[in-house]
Amino acid sequence: MKDIVIIGGGPSGMAAAVRLAEKGYDVAIIERKEELGGILDQCIHDGFGTKIFGVALSGPEFAGEFIEQVQKLGIDVYLKTYVKSVEASGKVKEIITVSPDGVEIIKTKSIVYAIGCRERHQFEIKIGGTRPAGVYTAGMVQRLVNLYGILPGKNVVIVGGGDVGMIVARHLYLEGVDSILVVFPEEFFAGLPRNVQQCILDFGIPYRPRTVVKEIVGKDRVEGVILVQVDEKWNPISGTEEFYPCDAVILSVGLVPYTKKLTDIGAEIDPRTKGPIVNEFFETTVRGVFAAGNLVQIFDYVDDAVESAYLAAEGVEKYLRGEERLERPIFINPGENVRTLTPHRVEWKDERPITAFMRPAIEGKAWIIVRNERGEILEKSFRRYVRPSTLERIEISRDILENAEEVFIDVRGL
Protein backbone atom coordinates (compact mmCIF):
# COMPACT_ATOMS: atom_id res chain seq x y z
CA MET A 1 0.00 0.00 0.00
CA LYS A 2 1.17 3.49 -0.86
CA ASP A 3 1.16 6.41 1.57
CA ILE A 4 0.14 8.83 -1.17
CA VAL A 5 -0.92 8.53 -4.80
CA ILE A 6 -0.75 11.65 -6.95
CA ILE A 7 -3.20 11.62 -9.85
CA GLY A 8 -1.72 13.88 -12.53
CA GLY A 9 1.90 14.24 -13.57
CA GLY A 10 2.01 17.95 -14.38
CA PRO A 11 4.06 20.52 -12.42
CA SER A 12 1.72 20.57 -9.41
CA GLY A 13 1.50 16.79 -9.22
CA MET A 14 5.26 16.38 -9.45
CA ALA A 15 5.85 19.17 -6.91
CA ALA A 16 3.58 17.50 -4.36
CA ALA A 17 5.19 14.10 -5.03
CA VAL A 18 8.72 15.46 -4.63
CA ARG A 19 7.93 17.33 -1.40
CA LEU A 20 6.33 14.24 0.16
CA ALA A 21 9.03 11.84 -1.05
CA GLU A 22 11.66 14.12 0.48
CA LYS A 23 9.84 13.68 3.80
CA GLY A 24 10.23 9.91 3.49
CA TYR A 25 6.74 8.90 2.35
CA ASP A 26 6.04 6.17 -0.21
CA VAL A 27 4.63 8.09 -3.19
CA ALA A 28 3.36 7.17 -6.65
CA ILE A 29 2.32 9.33 -9.61
CA ILE A 30 -0.36 8.27 -12.10
CA GLU A 31 -0.24 10.04 -15.48
CA ARG A 32 -2.45 9.25 -18.48
CA LYS A 33 0.01 10.66 -21.04
CA GLU A 34 3.24 9.08 -22.26
CA GLU A 35 5.42 11.50 -20.32
CA LEU A 36 5.43 13.68 -17.23
CA GLY A 37 5.19 17.45 -17.53
CA GLY A 38 1.53 18.15 -18.20
CA ILE A 39 0.69 21.19 -20.29
CA LEU A 40 4.21 22.63 -19.91
CA ASP A 41 5.54 20.26 -22.57
CA GLN A 42 3.98 22.46 -25.24
CA CYS A 43 4.73 25.87 -23.66
CA ILE A 44 8.11 26.70 -25.14
CA HIS A 45 8.05 30.40 -24.17
CA ASP A 46 9.98 31.44 -21.07
CA GLY A 47 8.88 33.10 -17.84
CA PHE A 48 8.28 29.98 -15.76
CA GLY A 49 10.08 29.40 -12.47
CA THR A 50 11.04 32.94 -11.47
CA LYS A 51 9.67 32.37 -7.93
CA ILE A 52 10.45 28.69 -7.45
CA PHE A 53 13.87 28.49 -9.11
CA GLY A 54 14.84 32.16 -9.31
CA VAL A 55 15.33 32.06 -13.08
CA ALA A 56 13.07 32.37 -16.13
CA LEU A 57 12.67 28.94 -17.76
CA SER A 58 10.69 27.61 -20.69
CA GLY A 59 7.84 25.22 -19.94
CA PRO A 60 9.82 22.06 -20.81
CA GLU A 61 12.80 23.31 -18.78
CA PHE A 62 10.57 23.96 -15.76
CA ALA A 63 8.99 20.51 -16.05
CA GLY A 64 12.44 19.00 -16.53
CA GLU A 65 13.59 20.31 -13.14
CA PHE A 66 10.84 18.36 -11.40
CA ILE A 67 11.17 15.29 -13.63
CA GLU A 68 14.83 15.07 -12.62
CA GLN A 69 13.88 15.26 -8.93
CA VAL A 70 11.17 12.60 -9.38
CA GLN A 71 13.71 10.26 -10.94
CA LYS A 72 16.36 10.99 -8.35
CA LEU A 73 13.98 10.24 -5.48
CA GLY A 74 12.87 6.97 -7.08
CA ILE A 75 9.18 7.86 -7.08
CA ASP A 76 7.00 5.23 -8.75
CA VAL A 77 5.49 6.60 -11.94
CA TYR A 78 2.61 4.99 -13.86
CA LEU A 79 2.60 6.43 -17.39
CA LYS A 80 -0.10 5.84 -20.04
CA THR A 81 -2.36 4.95 -17.13
CA TYR A 82 -6.00 5.99 -16.93
CA VAL A 83 -7.85 6.24 -13.62
CA LYS A 84 -11.15 4.45 -14.18
CA SER A 85 -12.63 4.90 -10.70
CA VAL A 86 -11.73 5.77 -7.12
CA GLU A 87 -13.21 4.58 -3.84
CA ALA A 88 -12.23 7.22 -1.29
CA SER A 89 -14.79 6.92 1.51
CA GLY A 90 -12.66 4.83 3.90
CA LYS A 91 -9.25 5.21 5.44
CA VAL A 92 -7.83 2.99 2.70
CA LYS A 93 -8.54 4.42 -0.74
CA GLU A 94 -8.69 2.18 -3.82
CA ILE A 95 -7.81 3.40 -7.31
CA ILE A 96 -8.72 1.24 -10.31
CA THR A 97 -6.43 1.98 -13.25
CA VAL A 98 -6.30 0.85 -16.86
CA SER A 99 -3.02 0.80 -18.81
CA PRO A 100 -1.32 -1.23 -21.56
CA ASP A 101 -0.39 -3.64 -18.76
CA GLY A 102 -4.06 -4.23 -17.92
CA VAL A 103 -6.37 -3.38 -15.03
CA GLU A 104 -4.77 -2.75 -11.63
CA ILE A 105 -6.02 -1.78 -8.18
CA ILE A 106 -3.74 0.58 -6.26
CA LYS A 107 -4.37 1.02 -2.54
CA THR A 108 -3.28 4.16 -0.75
CA LYS A 109 -3.81 6.07 2.49
CA SER A 110 -4.33 9.44 0.77
CA ILE A 111 -4.76 10.94 -2.69
CA VAL A 112 -3.72 14.24 -4.26
CA TYR A 113 -5.62 15.16 -7.40
CA ALA A 114 -3.56 17.39 -9.71
CA ILE A 115 -5.38 16.90 -13.01
CA GLY A 116 -5.51 20.54 -14.05
CA CYS A 117 -8.13 22.18 -16.21
CA ARG A 118 -9.69 22.15 -19.65
CA GLU A 119 -10.20 24.86 -22.26
CA ARG A 120 -13.61 26.32 -22.92
CA HIS A 121 -14.94 25.66 -26.42
CA GLN A 122 -17.01 27.58 -28.96
CA PHE A 123 -20.37 26.29 -27.77
CA GLU A 124 -19.75 27.55 -24.24
CA ILE A 125 -19.44 31.11 -25.52
CA LYS A 126 -22.35 30.73 -27.92
CA ILE A 127 -20.61 31.19 -31.27
CA GLY A 128 -23.01 30.28 -34.05
CA GLY A 129 -22.47 28.99 -37.56
CA THR A 130 -21.35 25.74 -39.10
CA ARG A 131 -18.75 23.26 -37.84
CA PRO A 132 -15.95 23.33 -40.43
CA ALA A 133 -12.34 22.28 -40.00
CA GLY A 134 -10.01 25.02 -38.78
CA VAL A 135 -11.48 25.77 -35.34
CA TYR A 136 -8.98 25.17 -32.54
CA THR A 137 -8.40 25.89 -28.89
CA ALA A 138 -5.22 27.76 -28.02
CA GLY A 139 -3.75 24.76 -26.23
CA MET A 140 -4.35 22.58 -29.27
CA VAL A 141 -2.51 25.11 -31.43
CA GLN A 142 0.45 25.20 -29.03
CA ARG A 143 0.68 21.42 -29.24
CA LEU A 144 0.40 21.35 -33.04
CA VAL A 145 3.00 24.06 -33.57
CA ASN A 146 5.48 23.33 -30.78
CA LEU A 147 5.47 19.53 -30.78
CA TYR A 148 4.55 18.63 -34.35
CA GLY A 149 5.55 21.68 -36.41
CA ILE A 150 2.07 22.14 -37.93
CA LEU A 151 0.58 25.61 -38.50
CA PRO A 152 -3.18 25.84 -37.93
CA GLY A 153 -3.66 28.22 -40.85
CA LYS A 154 -2.23 31.23 -42.63
CA ASN A 155 -4.90 33.85 -41.88
CA VAL A 156 -5.90 33.55 -38.26
CA VAL A 157 -8.50 35.09 -35.94
CA ILE A 158 -7.76 34.64 -32.22
CA VAL A 159 -10.77 34.98 -29.91
CA GLY A 160 -9.81 36.14 -26.42
CA GLY A 161 -7.57 38.82 -24.95
CA GLY A 162 -6.04 36.83 -22.10
CA ASP A 163 -2.45 35.73 -21.60
CA VAL A 164 -2.60 32.49 -23.57
CA GLY A 165 -4.24 34.15 -26.56
CA MET A 166 -1.55 36.84 -26.64
CA ILE A 167 1.27 34.31 -26.33
CA VAL A 168 -0.17 32.22 -29.17
CA ALA A 169 -0.53 35.35 -31.31
CA ARG A 170 3.16 36.19 -30.87
CA HIS A 171 4.21 32.64 -31.60
CA LEU A 172 2.19 32.43 -34.82
CA TYR A 173 3.59 35.80 -35.90
CA LEU A 174 7.13 34.49 -35.42
CA GLU A 175 6.24 31.28 -37.26
CA GLY A 176 5.29 33.35 -40.31
CA VAL A 177 1.51 33.27 -40.66
CA ASP A 178 0.22 35.84 -43.15
CA SER A 179 -2.24 37.68 -40.92
CA ILE A 180 -3.45 37.67 -37.31
CA LEU A 181 -6.37 39.48 -35.71
CA VAL A 182 -7.10 39.28 -31.98
CA VAL A 183 -10.66 40.10 -30.88
CA PHE A 184 -12.08 40.29 -27.36
CA PRO A 185 -15.18 41.81 -25.68
CA GLU A 186 -13.34 43.79 -22.99
CA GLU A 187 -12.25 47.41 -23.36
CA PHE A 188 -8.62 46.31 -23.19
CA PHE A 189 -6.65 43.07 -22.92
CA ALA A 190 -7.53 40.95 -19.89
CA GLY A 191 -4.05 39.44 -19.48
CA LEU A 192 -0.89 40.58 -17.77
CA PRO A 193 0.54 43.96 -18.88
CA ARG A 194 3.92 42.40 -19.73
CA ASN A 195 2.22 40.07 -22.23
CA VAL A 196 0.31 42.96 -23.80
CA GLN A 197 3.61 44.73 -24.41
CA GLN A 198 5.84 41.77 -25.31
CA CYS A 199 3.36 39.74 -27.32
CA ILE A 200 1.10 42.28 -29.02
CA LEU A 201 2.42 45.84 -29.03
CA ASP A 202 6.07 44.99 -29.71
CA PHE A 203 5.08 43.11 -32.87
CA GLY A 204 2.28 45.40 -34.00
CA ILE A 205 -0.27 42.59 -34.05
CA PRO A 206 -3.75 43.97 -34.90
CA TYR A 207 -6.48 43.68 -32.27
CA ARG A 208 -10.07 44.81 -31.84
CA PRO A 209 -11.52 45.39 -28.37
CA ARG A 210 -15.25 45.32 -27.74
CA THR A 211 -15.57 42.79 -30.57
CA VAL A 212 -16.70 39.15 -30.63
CA VAL A 213 -17.20 36.41 -33.18
CA LYS A 214 -20.91 36.04 -33.80
CA GLU A 215 -20.70 33.26 -36.36
CA ILE A 216 -18.16 30.96 -38.03
CA VAL A 217 -18.58 30.71 -41.80
CA GLY A 218 -17.47 27.78 -43.93
CA LYS A 219 -18.51 24.36 -45.18
CA ASP A 220 -15.53 22.01 -45.21
CA ARG A 221 -12.96 24.55 -44.01
CA VAL A 222 -13.26 27.89 -42.21
CA GLU A 223 -13.77 30.65 -44.77
CA GLY A 224 -14.26 33.53 -42.37
CA VAL A 225 -16.14 34.84 -39.36
CA ILE A 226 -18.90 37.34 -38.72
CA LEU A 227 -17.55 39.92 -36.28
CA VAL A 228 -19.83 42.17 -34.26
CA GLN A 229 -19.11 44.99 -31.85
CA VAL A 230 -20.45 44.80 -28.29
CA ASP A 231 -21.28 47.33 -25.59
CA GLU A 232 -19.84 47.48 -22.07
CA LYS A 233 -22.18 44.64 -21.02
CA TRP A 234 -21.02 42.54 -23.98
CA ASN A 235 -24.36 42.83 -25.77
CA PRO A 236 -24.06 42.87 -29.60
CA ILE A 237 -24.61 46.26 -31.23
CA SER A 238 -27.06 45.93 -34.12
CA GLY A 239 -25.73 47.00 -37.50
CA THR A 240 -22.03 46.45 -36.69
CA GLU A 241 -21.78 42.96 -38.21
CA GLU A 242 -18.83 42.45 -40.54
CA PHE A 243 -17.53 39.46 -42.51
CA TYR A 244 -13.82 38.91 -41.91
CA PRO A 245 -12.04 36.32 -44.11
CA CYS A 246 -9.76 33.78 -42.39
CA ASP A 247 -8.89 30.08 -42.57
CA ALA A 248 -8.47 29.39 -38.83
CA VAL A 249 -10.25 30.43 -35.65
CA ILE A 250 -8.35 29.96 -32.38
CA LEU A 251 -10.30 30.11 -29.13
CA SER A 252 -8.56 31.36 -25.99
CA VAL A 253 -11.66 32.02 -23.92
CA GLY A 254 -10.81 30.72 -20.49
CA LEU A 255 -10.02 27.59 -18.54
CA VAL A 256 -12.25 25.48 -16.31
CA PRO A 257 -10.94 23.15 -13.56
CA TYR A 258 -11.50 19.52 -14.52
CA THR A 259 -13.55 18.45 -11.50
CA LYS A 260 -15.58 15.51 -12.80
CA LYS A 261 -13.27 13.00 -11.12
CA LEU A 262 -13.78 14.83 -7.82
CA THR A 263 -17.57 15.03 -8.09
CA ASP A 264 -17.55 11.29 -8.78
CA ILE A 265 -16.23 10.70 -5.24
CA GLY A 266 -18.54 13.26 -3.62
CA ALA A 267 -16.29 16.31 -3.29
CA GLU A 268 -18.11 19.65 -3.12
CA ILE A 269 -17.46 22.26 -5.82
CA ASP A 270 -17.25 26.06 -5.48
CA PRO A 271 -19.50 27.71 -8.11
CA ARG A 272 -17.17 30.71 -8.24
CA THR A 273 -13.82 29.02 -8.88
CA LYS A 274 -15.43 25.94 -10.51
CA GLY A 275 -12.89 23.97 -8.47
CA PRO A 276 -13.27 21.95 -5.26
CA ILE A 277 -13.99 23.48 -1.87
CA VAL A 278 -10.77 23.12 0.12
CA ASN A 279 -9.35 23.92 3.54
CA GLU A 280 -6.12 25.81 4.22
CA PHE A 281 -4.02 22.78 3.27
CA PHE A 282 -6.05 22.09 0.13
CA GLU A 283 -7.93 19.09 1.48
CA THR A 284 -11.29 18.65 -0.24
CA THR A 285 -14.53 17.86 1.57
CA VAL A 286 -13.60 14.17 1.26
CA ARG A 287 -11.21 13.32 4.12
CA GLY A 288 -7.74 12.33 2.96
CA VAL A 289 -8.30 13.59 -0.60
CA PHE A 290 -6.42 16.74 -1.58
CA ALA A 291 -6.29 18.94 -4.69
CA ALA A 292 -3.56 21.15 -6.13
CA GLY A 293 -2.79 23.44 -9.04
CA ASN A 294 -5.27 24.57 -11.66
CA LEU A 295 -7.74 21.95 -10.52
CA VAL A 296 -8.42 24.15 -7.48
CA GLN A 297 -8.63 27.42 -9.38
CA ILE A 298 -6.91 28.93 -12.39
CA PHE A 299 -3.52 30.35 -11.41
CA ASP A 300 -1.77 33.06 -13.42
CA TYR A 301 1.69 31.65 -12.72
CA VAL A 302 2.83 28.05 -12.56
CA ASP A 303 4.91 29.03 -9.51
CA ASP A 304 1.71 29.81 -7.57
CA ALA A 305 0.17 26.53 -8.70
CA VAL A 306 3.27 24.75 -7.38
CA GLU A 307 2.92 26.60 -4.08
CA SER A 308 -0.59 25.18 -3.75
CA ALA A 309 0.94 21.73 -4.27
CA TYR A 310 3.43 22.35 -1.47
CA LEU A 311 0.57 23.37 0.82
CA ALA A 312 -1.33 20.23 -0.17
CA ALA A 313 1.76 18.17 0.67
CA GLU A 314 1.82 19.73 4.14
CA GLY A 315 -1.83 18.82 4.52
CA VAL A 316 -1.22 15.23 3.47
CA GLU A 317 1.47 14.92 6.14
CA LYS A 318 -0.87 16.32 8.79
CA TYR A 319 -3.56 13.85 7.70
CA LEU A 320 -1.24 10.85 7.74
CA ARG A 321 0.08 11.82 11.16
CA GLY A 322 -3.46 12.22 12.48
CA GLU A 323 -2.81 15.74 13.71
CA GLU A 324 -5.52 17.56 15.62
CA ARG A 325 -8.22 19.53 13.86
CA LEU A 326 -10.30 22.43 15.16
CA GLU A 327 -13.56 21.58 16.91
CA ARG A 328 -15.38 23.45 14.17
CA PRO A 329 -14.16 24.96 10.91
CA ILE A 330 -13.78 28.70 10.40
CA PHE A 331 -15.21 29.72 7.05
CA ILE A 332 -13.44 32.20 4.76
CA ASN A 333 -15.87 33.96 2.43
CA PRO A 334 -15.39 36.25 -0.59
CA GLY A 335 -16.64 39.70 0.33
CA GLU A 336 -16.83 43.06 -1.41
CA ASN A 337 -15.17 43.16 -4.86
CA VAL A 338 -13.80 39.59 -4.66
CA ARG A 339 -14.57 37.28 -7.57
CA THR A 340 -12.85 34.08 -6.40
CA LEU A 341 -11.15 32.97 -3.20
CA THR A 342 -9.37 29.89 -1.86
CA PRO A 343 -9.18 28.34 0.66
CA HIS A 344 -12.78 28.18 1.83
CA ARG A 345 -12.31 27.13 5.42
CA VAL A 346 -9.74 26.68 8.19
CA GLU A 347 -9.76 23.21 9.79
CA TRP A 348 -6.38 22.40 11.31
CA LYS A 349 -4.69 23.43 14.52
CA ASP A 350 -1.53 25.08 13.30
CA GLU A 351 0.57 28.16 13.99
CA ARG A 352 1.51 29.09 10.44
CA PRO A 353 -0.36 31.90 8.65
CA ILE A 354 -3.00 30.94 6.11
CA THR A 355 -2.07 31.50 2.47
CA ALA A 356 -5.06 32.68 0.46
CA PHE A 357 -5.39 33.32 -3.26
CA MET A 358 -8.05 35.74 -4.48
CA ARG A 359 -9.06 37.49 -7.69
CA PRO A 360 -10.30 41.08 -7.27
CA ALA A 361 -13.22 42.52 -9.21
CA ILE A 362 -11.85 46.08 -9.42
CA GLU A 363 -8.76 47.79 -10.76
CA GLY A 364 -6.47 50.34 -9.11
CA LYS A 365 -5.08 51.10 -5.64
CA ALA A 366 -6.83 49.10 -2.96
CA TRP A 367 -6.90 47.75 0.56
CA ILE A 368 -7.36 44.02 1.05
CA ILE A 369 -9.34 43.69 4.27
CA VAL A 370 -10.08 40.70 6.50
CA ARG A 371 -13.21 41.31 8.61
CA ASN A 372 -15.41 39.21 10.85
CA GLU A 373 -19.15 38.58 10.55
CA ARG A 374 -19.82 41.73 12.60
CA GLY A 375 -17.91 43.91 10.15
CA GLU A 376 -14.93 44.50 12.45
CA ILE A 377 -11.62 44.79 10.58
CA LEU A 378 -9.20 42.11 11.77
CA GLU A 379 -6.34 42.69 9.33
CA LYS A 380 -5.64 44.69 6.20
CA SER A 381 -2.88 45.16 3.63
CA PHE A 382 -2.33 47.80 0.96
CA ARG A 383 -1.85 47.04 -2.74
CA ARG A 384 -0.48 49.67 -5.10
CA TYR A 385 -2.42 48.15 -7.96
CA VAL A 386 -4.91 45.32 -8.29
CA ARG A 387 -6.71 44.11 -11.40
CA PRO A 388 -9.09 41.24 -12.22
CA SER A 389 -6.50 39.68 -14.51
CA THR A 390 -4.01 39.18 -11.67
CA LEU A 391 -4.50 36.73 -8.81
CA GLU A 392 -3.58 38.26 -5.46
CA ARG A 393 -1.81 36.26 -2.76
CA ILE A 394 -2.29 37.21 0.90
CA GLU A 395 -1.40 35.75 4.28
CA ILE A 396 -3.90 35.72 7.12
CA SER A 397 -2.68 35.48 10.72
CA ARG A 398 -4.28 32.61 12.58
CA ASP A 399 -4.49 34.47 15.86
CA ILE A 400 -7.03 36.96 14.45
CA LEU A 401 -9.39 34.05 13.74
CA GLU A 402 -9.39 32.74 17.31
CA ASN A 403 -12.93 33.85 18.23
CA ALA A 404 -14.41 34.07 14.74
CA GLU A 405 -16.94 31.69 13.22
CA GLU A 406 -16.39 33.08 9.74
CA VAL A 407 -14.46 35.89 8.10
CA PHE A 408 -14.83 37.85 4.89
CA ILE A 409 -12.19 39.17 2.50
CA ASP A 410 -12.93 42.56 0.90
CA VAL A 411 -11.11 44.58 -1.73
CA ARG A 412 -11.80 48.26 -1.25
CA GLY A 413 -10.60 50.74 -3.82
CA LEU A 414 -9.13 54.15 -3.00
N, C-alpha and C positions, 0 to 999 in steps of 0.2 A: 504494500500500500504506500502511496505517495503522501507526503505532507501537504504539498500544494501542486495543483495542476493549473497551468496558465493556458487559457483558450485564446489563441491569437498570437502570432509571432511577429507583430510589428514592433515599433520602437517602445511603446508602452508595455507590451507583453514581455519583451526581452528585458526591459529595465526592471520590472517587478521580479522577474525570474533571477536576474543577476543579484539584486539586492538580497533576496531571500536565500539564495545559494551561498552567498558570502557569509550569511549568518549561520550556515551549517544545516539548513533544511534540505530535504530530498524533494527536488523540484523537477517537473516535466513541462514541456511546451508542446501544445498541439497546434499545428498550422496546416490549413487546407491547401496552400500553394506548394510549389516545388522548392521554394527557398524562403528563408527568413527575411525580414525587412519591411514587409507590408507595403504601403503605398509609396514609401521613400525610394523604392527601387526605380521608379519612373520619374522622380523629381531631381533632375540633374542640375538645377540652379543651386546657387549657394545661399548661405544665410542661416543654415541649421547649426545648432550647437553652440551658439555664442554664450549662453548661460551655463550649460552643462559642461562643455569642454573648453570654453574660453577662446574659441576660434570659429570662424565661419566655414562650415563644411557643406558639400553638396549632400543631397539626400542619400545616395549610395554610400558616401563616406561616413555619414552619421550612423547609418544602419550598420556599416562595417565595424565601427567601434564596439557596438554591442554584440555583434555576431562573434567577434574575436573573444570577448569576455565569456559569452555562453560556451564557446568551445573550450576555453581554458579551464572553466569551472566544471566541465564534464556534465553539463545539464542534459538530461534526456530530451531529445527532440523528435517528435513524430511529424514528419512532413507528408504532404499529399494525403492528409488524414482529415476526414470529415466527421464532425460531431453530430451523430444522429439524434441522440436524446440524452438528457441528464436527469438523474433522480437526486435531488438536493435537500430533501426534507429532513433526513436524519443526520446524525453526527458523521456517519460514513457516507460520502457522496459517490454515486456510480455514474460513470460517463461511458456511453456506448459509442464506439467509433467505427468508421468504415474506411478502409484504405486498400491499396493493392495487395496487402498481406491478409485481407479478410476482415471479419468483424471481431472486435476486441472490447472487453469491459475493463476499464481502468478505475480502480478505487482510490479515493483520496480523502483527506480530512478537510480540505478547503479548496475553493476554486476562485481564480481571478479571471473574469471575462475582460478581454482586451481586443474586441473584434471590430472596433472602429465604427465607421459610418458609411452611408451610401450617398450618392448624388441624386438630387431631385431631377426628375425628367420633365419632358414637355407637357405631359398631361396634368401634372401637378400645378403648373402655372397657366393652364388653360390656353395653350396655343392651338389654334384651329388649323384646318387644312388637311392635306393628304399625308400619307406616310411613305415618302420616297426615301431612297438611300441618300446618305449625306448628312444625316442628323446625328450628332455625337454629343456625349457629355465631355467636359473638359478633361476629366481623368482618363477617359478612353483615348482622347487625342494625345495626351502626354505618353500613354503607353505605346500607341501606334508610332509616334515620332521618335521617342527616346529609346525604345527597346527594339523596334522593328524597322525604323527608317522609312515609314510610310507617311506621306502628307495626306491630310484629310480632304484637301481641295486646294484650288488656286485662288479663288475669290471667296473670302470667308466673312461671315457675320458672327460675332461673338455676343451672346446674350448674357448680360450680367457685368456689373462694375465692381466686383469684389476682387480679392487678392489673386485667386487662382485664375480668373478670367484675364486679368492684366498680365500675369506671368505667361500664360499661354499665348496671348497676343504678341508679346515680345519675342517669344521663341519662334512662332510662325514667321514673324517679320525677318528674323535672322536666318531662318531656313529658306527664305526666298519666295514666299507666296506673293502673288501679284497684288492683291488688295485685301485690306482688313478694315472692318468697321465694328466698333464696340458700341452697343446700345444698352441702356439701363434706365429704369424709371425714376431713380433718385435725381436730385438737383446736381449732385456731384458724385464722384466715385465713392463707393462704400468701403473700399479697402484701406490699407495702411498708406499714409502719405509717401513713404519711401518708394512704394511700388508704383504709385501714381507718377512720380518723377522718373524713376529708373526704367519703368516698363512702357509707359505711354508717352509722356512729354518729351523725354530724351530722344525718342525715335520718331516723333511727330505722327503717331498712329491716330487716325481719325476716330472720333467718338461723338455720340449724340446722347446727351442726358434727356430726361423726361421723354424717353422713347421706348416703345416695346414692340415685339414682334406679335402682330395680330394673327397672322396666318402664314403657313409654309406652303409654297407653290411648287408643284412638280409632280410628274407621274412616276417615272422610273427613278429619276435622279432629281435632287433639288435644283430648281431653276431660279428661285428667288424667294423673297419674303415680302409680305405686306407689313410695312412699318406704320405705326400710328403714334402720335404724340399724346402724352397724358398730363393731367393736372397734378397738383400737389398731393391729391389723394389717390393717384394712380388710375384715375378714371379716364378712358379714352376720350379724346376731343374730336367730335364729329367734323368731318371735312378735312382732316389732316392725313388721311391714308395715302400711302405712297408705295409703289412697287419698287423694290430694290433687287437687282439681279445678283445672284451668288450661286455657288455650287456646293457650299457646305454651311451648315448652321451648327455652332458649338454652344452648348448650354452650360453656363457656370452660374447656376441660380440657387446655390445653397446646398448644405449637407445636412443629413438627418441621421442621428445615432441609430445603429442597427440593433434594435432592442427586442426583436422577436424571440430570440433564444432566451432572453431574460423573462419575458412575459410567459413563456412556456413553463417556467418553473415557479411562477407566481410572484415575481418581483414587481413592485409598484413603480409606475412611470410618472415623471413630472411633465405635465402638459406644456410647461414653458420651455424647458430645455429639450424635451422629447427623449431625454435619457432617464436612467433609473434614479429613484430617490435614494440618497446615500447619507451616511453619517460622516463625521469629521475624518474618519479613516477609510472612507469610500466603500464601506460595507453596505450592501443593498438591504432591502427589507427581508431578505432570506438569510438567516443566520449562517455565517461561514462562507457566504458567497459575496465576492467583492467585484468592483468594476473599476476600470482605469482608462485614461486617454479619451479619445473622441467618442467613445461609447457613452461617457457620462454627460459631456456637453462638448460643443465644438470649440476647440482651442485655436487661438491665432498662431501660436508658436509650438513647435514640437517639444521644445524645452519645458513648457508649462504642462503639456500632456505627460511628459516623463516625470515631472514633479508629482503629478497625481498618482502615477504608478508607484513612486517611492512612498507616498502616504498610504496607499493601499497595502504595500508590503509591510509597513509598520502595523497596520490594522490586522493583517493576517497573523503576524507574530503575537499580537495581543490576544487574538482569538485562540490560537493554538496553545498559548500559555494559560488560558482561562482567566485572564485578568479581570478585575472587578469593573462592572458597569455602574452607571448612575441608577438610582432607584426609579427615576423617570427621565425620559429624554427632554432636552431643551430644544425647542423648535426655532430655526432661523428662517425668517420669512422675507421675501423681497418686498420692499416698501416703495416709497415715492421715487419715481424715475429709475426704477430697476427692472430691466427686462428679464434677465435670467440670473440665477444664483445657486451655487453649490458650495458647501454641503447644505442639507436640509434640516439636519438635527445634530445635536451633540449627545453622545451616548456613553462615552468612556470616562472613567476617572483617570485624569492625566494632568500634568502640569504645563505641558507645552501649549503655546498659543494655537488657535485654530486658524488654518489657512483657508480663506474663502476666495472663490473666483466669481466675479459678477460682471454683467454687461450693462452699462448705463443706457438710459433712453434719451439723454440730452448731450449737448456738446458745449464745451467751454470750461472755464474755471469752476471748481465745485468742491464742496465738502462731502466726504463720505461719512455718514453718521450711523452709529449703532445706538438704537433706543429700545427701551422696554415697552411692554404692552400699555403702560400708562403714559407713554410719550416722553419719559425722562431720558435725556441723552447720557449714555453710558461711556461712549468713546467716539472720537471723531478724528479724521485725518484730511489734510488738504491736498488737492490735486491741481496742478497748474493747468492741466487740460485733460478733459475726458471726452470721449466720442463713442457712439454706438458700435463703431467698427473695431474698437479695441477693448479686449477683455481686461478688466482691472483685477489686480490681486491685492488682498488686504489680509492683515493678521488681527485676530480678535483675542484679547486677553481673556483667559478663562475665569479669572477672579471677578470680572464684572458680571458674569453670568450666575454667580453663586445663588442669588435669591430670585432669579427670573424663571418664569415658566416658558416664555418665548421672547424672542427679540426680533426687531425689524432693522433692515439695512436700507437707508435712504441715500439718494444722491441729490444734493441741493445746490443749484447753480447760484453764482454770485452776480 
